Amino acid sequence: MRVSELQVKDIVSLIDGRKLGRITDIELDEKGNVKYFVVEPRRFFRFFGSNGEINIGMEQIKKIGEDVILVEI
């Protein structure tokens, strides 16, 4: 799966069901493995001064569906 395919999916929390945003960047380690995904909050919440980006590690991703990525945060 390509990063561009992941960037169009909404990130949804399994804990409370809220949409966290979309993937905007990836952090890689020195070997090229994914350390974490950088998620920007949805624009509406960012407009009201919500805290910045969220880092989601691979271990927090529970399911990648057609439209959403379910995470446990």
C-alpha positions in Angstrom: 0.0 0.0 0.0 1.3 3.5 -0.9 1.4 6.4 1.5 -0.8 8.4 -1.0 -3.5 5.7 -0.5 -3.3 6.1 3.3 -3.5 9.9 3.1 -7.1 10.0 1.8 -8.4 7.9 4.7 -9.8 9.3 7.9 -8.2 8.3 11.1 -10.8 7.2 13.7 -10.3 6.4 17.3 -11.6 3.0 18.5 -11.9 4.4 22.1 -14.4 7.2 21.5 -15.2 7.0 17.7 -14.0 10.5 16.9 -12.3 11.4 13.7 -8.7 12.5 14.5 -7.7 13.8 11.0 -5.7 12.5 8.1 -2.1 11.4 7.6 0.1 14.2 6.4 3.6 12.7 6.9 5.5 9.6 7.9 8.6 9.4 10.2 11.1 6.7 9.2 14.0 5.2 11.2 17.5 5.0 9.8 16.7 1.6 8.2 13.6 3.0 6.4 11.0 1.4 8.6 7.9 3.4 9.6 8.3 4.8 13.2 5.0 6.6 13.2 2.5 8.5 11.1 1.9 12.2 11.6 -1.8 13.1 11.7 -3.0 16.7 11.4 -6.3 17.4 13.2 -9.3 18.2 11.2 -9.4 21.9 10.1 -12.4 22.8 12.1 -10.8 21.8 15.4 -7.4 23.3 14.5 -9.2 26.6 13.8 -10.2 26.8 17.5 -6.7 26.2 18.8 -6.6 22.5 19.2 -3.2 21.0 20.0 -1.0 20.3 16.9 -0.2 17.0 15.2 -0.7 13.5 16.6 1.9 10.8 16.1 0.5 7.3 15.7 2.8 4.3 15.9 2.3 1.2 13.9 1.3 -0.7 17.0 -1.6 1.7 17.5 -3.2 0.9 14.1 -5.8 -1.8 14.5 -7.4 -2.0 11.1 -7.0 -0.3 7.7 -10.3 -0.3 5.9 -11.4 1.2 2.5 -12.4 4.6 3.9 -10.9 4.7 7.5 -8.0 3.7 9.6 -9.0 2.5 13.0 -6.5 3.3 15.8 -6.4 2.7 19.5 -5.2 5.9 21.2 
